[in-house]
């Protein structure tokens, strides 16, 4: 499906734990309908000494899905919606998985949006959540409830403040993906013209590469299974 995150709990003067922390985090985290930003991704693979690094830009739009533009080292675009998951390079679609072929497509899109938005109310249904909250920051570890998902994802760690700032995905295989976010912007004006066009386009169209973007970005993953990490 998709993957990943666990928690490194910071030690501070005072903090809240457990369900009370989740409630406090829900109050701290902004969940705008449109959210965009830059990302940097580092994936450590078992057996490889050097991590695989990538960077790019993402946008998450409520009820429409997530656009994940990898800019370096190779340009590619991943667009996830409830209808389909499409990966492209420039104007060329390299892979497409539709909800008709794979019913979990909508679940993947919703899950990724919930993780990016720090929507713990929705994440609770599929994960056991262990959290700590401080006045200006929080950390949470998500462990899948379902044994089938635990065979892929060991845990997902989230940390942040008003927005999710870092995601650490721990896979059952031992691979580890760390994604950090910056330059967050919200509202319709946060969308660049090609991004707005991609979300407005019919499914399967309109995810164009950004060869001239001025931000930092992330790595590719496996389209249709949380290409969030690879």
Buried (B, 14 or more C-beta within 10 A) or exposed (E): BBBBBBBEBEEEEEBBEEEEBBBBBBEBBEBBEBBBBBBBBBBBBEEEEEBBBBBBBBBBBEEBBBBBBBBBEEBBBBBBBBBBBBBBBEEEBEEBBBBEEBEBBBBBBBBBBBBBBBBBEBBBEBBEBBBBBBEEBBBBBBBBEEEEBEEBBBBBBBBBBEBBBBBBBBBBEEBBBBBBBEEBBBEEEBBBEBBBBBBEEEBBBBBBBBEEBEBBBBBBBBBBBBBBBB
